[in-house]
Amino acid sequence: MAKEPTLEDQLCFSLYATSMAINRLYKPLLDQLGITYPQYLVLNVLWEKDGRSISAIATRLDLEPSTITPLVKRLEAAGLVTRTRRQDDERGVVVALTARGLDLRTESRSLGEALFARAGMTAEEMIALNREVRRLHQALTGKESTS
């Protein structure tokens, strides 16, 4: 009879536990920046390409627009982004980085540095691991990675 897999043998748990560990590592650094992890993700989307709509941000993060709107409002209140109604469609909102929001990109590099330091992996190892996790995500969702 085959041995039953333990919790640690299950990929879903390993990915979940790793995600939680990364969030715990990032939390004090994000607190210093004055943002939450979901807000950090929104900022990353805008650092890739500024001036995106709420729906484009939601699509990039694989979330609903109703989840993005409150995050953007809090980022706006913190002076990191602005929201502007589209001229061609008043229902649409364009989110743009402020100078402070753009500057936060440099300050946020400490997150990646902390992850590399804690993981004890080379950049090449981390890139290869990320590539494999993205490949798994694409296989499970049928979605290609977009930017």
Buried (B, 14 or more C-beta within 10 A) or exposed (E): EEEEEEEEEEEEEEEEEEEEEBEEBBEEBBEEBEBBEBBBBBBBBBBEEBEBBBBBBBBBBEBEBEBBBEBBEBBBEBEBBBBEEEEEEEEBBBBBBBEEBBEBEEEBEBBEEBBBEEBEBEEEEBEEEEEEEEEEEEEEEEEEEEE
